Amino acid sequence: MCGRYFQQRGPAAVARYFETVNPLPNFAASWNRAPTQDALVVRRHPETGLRHLDPLRWGLVPRWAKDPSGAAKMINARSESIAEKPAFREAFRKRRCIVTADGFYEWRTEGKSKQPFAVALADGAPMALAGLWEGWRAPDGTILRTCTIVTTDANDKLAAMHHRMPVILPREAWDRWLGEAPAEAEELLGLLRPCPEAMVAAWPVTPRVNKVAENDAGLLARDPLAVVPDGLDDPPPEFAE
């Protein structure tokens, strides 16, 4: 799963990297972004067809939902079922997006405690997490736009922490996932696989990240007291203090 992530790059840097064209949203950095908070999302605008960077609330609310109360349970969508599950199948067909991040957190159970780890791309580049988005209309007519992050089986490196991981899309897949280039459902589902182990770095971080109220760059510092499984890494320079 993916239940917490970090994004220290500002909207201008994210927009340049993902080549979006709309005015920049006002969006603050976060080293501990949590469900029901806004995520910075790349999507193909439904009216213009252009690539936009927009804030959408993390936790998908289907169009047919009576209210948005279940959003916190819809922060992830399993890749194996998004084409059939009622909550996701229409968004998979029509409203795919990229949830931008600098990395995410995962927890490894060690006896009665859990050790948090940060995961980033080994080259320090932004992550393009496969996502879906929806627009839900409230009774007063206002529209709530929400998103979810697609997950798949963890690669061997990250399986030491959890059996699932978010889908990290390579650049050559962005246009198909966003609907800018034609792709059949089978081809799109084929994109939803674990990334190569060498593509990601993972390192233990402070348990302070367990509290959503904790939110500063120090959360990404390597925890020198943690027991680390073989094969994990030091943080890339972009995320090391």
BADREN-822682 format. One record per residue: y, x, z of N, C-alpha, C in turn. Coordinates in steps of 0.001 Angstrom, whole numbers, plus 500000, padded with zeros to 6 digits. Atoms other than C-alpha are relative to their C-alpha. Example, Ala and Ser with C-alpha at 12.3 -4.5 7.8 and 13.67 -1.06 7.14 Angstrom:
498810500890500000495500512300507800501200500900500000
498810499180499940498940513670507140501090499230500730
END
This chain:
498809500836500000500000500000500000501244500873500000
498717499304499857503663500941499994500883499107500849
499252500843499088505540499614503007501304500584500480
498742499368499630508416502048503431500268501119499005
499708498905500926510215504445501094501400500526500234
498688499379499813513278506680500790500666500227498651
499202499802501210516079507057498257501348500583500411
498757499353499596518783509599498960500956500194498824
499116499928501162520146509772495395500833498724499903
499121501149500153523102507503494724499793499299498668
500162500765501235523332504849491983500401500754498736
499567499279501205525200507159489571498897500934499506
501075499095500392522401509745489595498779499229499502
501143500811500414519723507050489330500253499397498615
499655500594501299521532505362486424499897501031498876
500110498947501025521778508657484525498542500301499686
501397499622500198518115509426485047499242498927499224
500729501097500642516894505989483959500744499412498796
499225500372501200519582505572481252500322498510499967
499561501395499948520870502185482401501443499895499525
498707500152500667524038500707480875500991499113500746
499089500923499326525529498164483298500856500737501031
499191499382498938528276498900485868499152500321501220
500798499550498860526971500758488899500094499032501171
499940500823498783526004498626491891500454500833501188
499633499344498747527375499446495326498745500055500862
501317499899499371524272500806497022499934501267500822
500015498857499091523886503094500020498646500699499997
501240499240499850521325505856500403499230499500501213
500831500368498855518404505157502717498790500922500044
501183499175499797515723507406504155498890499208500672
500996500826499332513818504468505596500150498545499543
499812501347500548513983501464503285498765499155500304
501060500853499487511928498549504591499953498669499248
500111501318500627510660495187503305501136499068500410
498916500988499950513275492427502837501377500641499862
498742499353500347515983495064502291500112500094498480
499815499888501438517478495524498839499411501295499463
500512498843500730515781497885496394500851500187498746
499250499695501217517453499599493434499007499975498838
501029500336500986515599498263490408500528500128498576
499711499948501437515607499041486683499233498865499335
500656501106500701514900495989484545500692499749498678
499408500440501261515488494647481075500710498678500277
499244501198499664518270492113481508499526498832499147
500585501112500756516923488674480508500910499422498927
499086500563500999520052487735478538500382501011498926
499541498997500960521189490979476895498877500856499431
501075499124500421517873492809476629500265501467500283
499637498617499711519641495972477835499430500437501346
500573499440498776518396498265480587501060500029501098
499049500126498891520154497428483863499431500614501274
500335499533498657520164498921487354500604499006500983
499535501090499144520380496129489933499356500053501377
500620500148498679519830495562493663499235498680500083
500849501167499813516928493143494233499309500112501351
500602499964498671515466492183497581498513500291499900
501397499575500043512106493806498306499125498992500747
500880501051499493509464491120498812500098498823499059
499865500956501096508744488849495872499867498556500470
500054501441499768509467485128496083499719499330498652
500302500657501274507689483225493264500962498855499714
499075501079500373509766480714491329499594498668500592
500482501292499521507583477879492577499962499887501522
500043500032498538507866478800496286500970498961500556
499131500985499369509311476106498551501169500661500726
498957499258499295511287478702500507499639501474499936
500267498557500114511579482511500703499338500622501215
500484499483498723509883482851504087498803500940499860
501188499161500152506754484543502696500259501318499313
499683498804500786508586487395500991499473501282500624
500428498764499341507666490025503591498524500295499769
501423499805500286503994489481502706499756500355498529
500146499801501440504661490040498994500715501269499543
499308498760500367506036493576499015499184500831499018
500882499293500922503018494872497062499189499009499185
500870500788500871501008493496494149498865500902499537
501144499191500413497493494812493508499871499980498482
500076499909501463497167496061489936498799499249499444
501224500625500487493667494609489670500130498493499816
499931501463500026494878491018490095501336499449499506
498676500539500340498485490781488843499990499133498741
500036500810501220497450489285485497499466498598500257
500600501306499713495665486361487193500572499316501238
499552500603498746497129485830490666501253499153499773
498860500884500283499539482841490592501349500555500419
498721499483499527502224484667492574500588501048499063
499545498862500787502418487495490027499824499856498491
500400499964501405500976486493486647501147499722499039
498880500256500906504168485049485124500964501178499984
499132498820499949506247487996486321499368501162499243
500668498937500749503627490368484889500206499810498498
499810500258501435504005488692481501501448500197499569
498618500103500463507788488405481459501026500822500780
498964499397499149509562490215484311499470501240500721
500413498716499430508267493725484815501237500872500219
498848499161499671510586496307486348499528501337500545
500256498719499344510806499802487796500786500020501307
499345499813498703511553500174491500500247501495500158
499671498581499935513390503470491807499903500495501446
500149499407498663512699505792494742500001501512499851
500205498558499959512795509438495712498629500327500575
501336499820499459509499509007497518499668498865500954
500429501063499084507546506848499934499252500612501176
500720499569498805505834507065503312498623499364500040
501320500560499731502200506605504189499549500517501361
500455499665498651500408506717507553498510500304499995
501402499610499873497152508500508346499565499775501443
500507500284498659495138507222511304499289501228500556
500602498858499314494240509998513738499663499561501419
500397500545498706492254508584516648500722498692500264
499270501219499660494472506015518352501434500022499490
498632499899500504497668507202516661500011500087498484
499825499894501448499059507260513140501074501034499700
499062498960500399500747510287511578500662499614498684
499338500323501266503406509471508958500106501226499090
499830498977501027503581511481505742501022499501498988
499116500297501129506266511589503064499321500464498727
500575499678501307505204511609499419501121499975498977
498983499904501048507481512752496574499377500648498780
500466499257501157507073514085493060500145501492500271
500009498571499707506243517777493194501204500714499406
498829499372500613509170518593490889501313499470500555
498797500530499366511623516615493065500717498926499215
499347501015500828512468514106490305499879498618500645
500154501368499510513044510394491027498657499401499582
501227500723500316509976508161491100500324498703499271
499921501290500687509541505238488713498782499185500433
501101500796499476507386502777490668499881498704499208
500210501243500742505877499952488633500260498814500913
499679501170499195507240496640489853500062498726499167
499784501315500606507652492944489103501202499382500696
498869500668499356510720490805489721499994498513499683
499887501452500175511511487113490052501379499527500427
498793500680499562514484484804490399499631498652500596
500332501252499304514101481995492953501288499225500246
498809500836499854516579479108492966499940499200501296
499914500733498737517594477778496379500485498568499749
499539501388500163518342474072496934501485499878499686
498566500080500275522082474822496799500366500591498634
499758499474501339521674476384493343500143501507499904
499897498538500047522060480037494329498642500596499643
501227499344500452519513482461492887499759501263500819
500428498819499265517660485021494981499080500806499092
500819499142500862516308487912492915499237500985500874
500878499215499144513356489723494468499047500836499157
500922499125500723510806492381493562498807500358500868
501179499484499316507414493791494478499577501285499322
500486498724500516505785497215493997498507499882499719
501404500079500413502474497437492111499236501193500567
500824498937499428499700499436493809498669500116499261
501300499716500594496460501008492632499195500851500979
500786499106499148493674503170494062500744501315500190
499361498715499732494950506358495690499268501116499260
500667498814500523494310509670493994499368500778501155
500769499316498957492144512171495878500895500618501073
499104499385499015495101513907497548500492498968501010
499421500998499100496628510730498970498952499144500694
501066500771499355493282509126499803499716500495501406
500153499502498629493272511335502903500852499213500982
499119500795499145495996509013504208499729498509499873
500196501427500232495339505618502612499264499818498682
500796500199501213493067504133499941500809499402498842
499147500552501051496005502633497990501260500858499874
498724499330500226499182504080496458500784499194498963
499233500669501051502061502742494350499743500646498651
500127499483501359501784503124490576501291500727499643
498855499195500422504108505942489432499933500122498481
500026500043501462504960505417485763500580501279499405
499402498869500712505453508436483484501102499506499065
498853500384500824508621508433481372499573499321498689
500412500556501296506696507690478166499483498567500098
500472501373499821505520504383479662501122499032500350
498938500880499511508901503038480766500325498880499026
499567501028500946509810501204477560498964498895499858
501033501044500086506473499397477377499975499154501270
500056500767498755506494498438481050501210499075500121
498784500822499902510072497147480840500081498926498923
499963500994501078509308495124477697500933500379498873
499121499537501078511568497218475453499203500352498746
500909499725501111508591498143473264498797499065500140
501120500950499917505704495810472380498763500633500628
501241499542499377502519496119474429499188498778500415
500895501074499588499533493857474968499668500154501482
500315499995498570498428492925478481498985501087500341
501012498985499727495394495215478250500614501398500046
499333498704499999497628498177477389500835500181501257
499185499928498793499985497382480266499136500244501234
500890499796498862497117497138482733499440501419500010
500480498631500083495925500513481470500972501021500552
499001499101499419499168502051482736499903500071501519
499988500165498548498399500985486299498859500778500638
501041499116499476496334503963487411500641501043500915
499429498969499114496746506670490054500523501175499197
499444498835500679498921509597489021499165501233500328
500740498768499698497416513121488829500416500593501347
499725499426498682497166514897492180501133501026499955
498997498933500085499308517814491015501412499459499823
498687500601500260502146515404490233500767499717501287
499345500397498757502857514615493915499827501045501087
500062499189498788503602516535497104500002499063501198
500065500826498786502793515122500546500039500907501225
499855499160498806503779516481503965500243499107501224
499826500808498790503786515239507587501467499985500445
498622500145499539507071513938508982500016499415501405
499830500451498628508435512855512323499616498534500191
500296501406499698507125509654513944501247499133500161
498783500821499948510782508560514158500046498986498869
499950500893501155510224506981510738499326498655500299
500670501248499639508075504340512448500994498898500351
498982500978499623511290502650513615500982499831498844
499124500265501142513278501008510821501439500394500308
498621499664499637516500501647512747500305501482499809
499806498566500234515973505404512309500205500213498498
499694499886501433517624506322509010500949501171499768
499199498811500294518804509861508287499120501009499280
500729499022500801517819512854506164498987500791500814
500938499275499158516061514444509133498603499406500015
501320500622500051513206511977508663499072500714499028
500820499342501015512024514065505703499580501408500393
500380498658499562511706517316507666498515500039500364
501421499852499693508147518589507981499786500033501503
500340500034498579506611517840511394499098501196500309
500791498783499773505409521269512661498827499791500943
501062500246499034503150519696515293498857499170499434
500988500912500567501159517482512933498747500737499543
501262499519500564497518518027512030499965499568498541
499850500285501425497481518267508243498662500166499282
501224499842500795494487517589505975500159501099498956
499961498988501050493577520314503492500559499417498712
499521500409501320495358520139500155501370499378499990
498653500546499987498714518801501313501021501125499908
498992499066500484502020520491500652501193500114500938
498662499964499436505432521567501788500890499079499180
499110500861500778508314519272500778500678500769498886
499189499366501034510058520027497486501380500354500565
498699499567499451513426521791498023501006498869500159
499035501116499934515339518539497370499896499228501304
500231500812498815513854517027500533499726500832501248
500187499129498846513577520011502861501348500310500618
498745499697499324516248520590505480500245501497499997
END
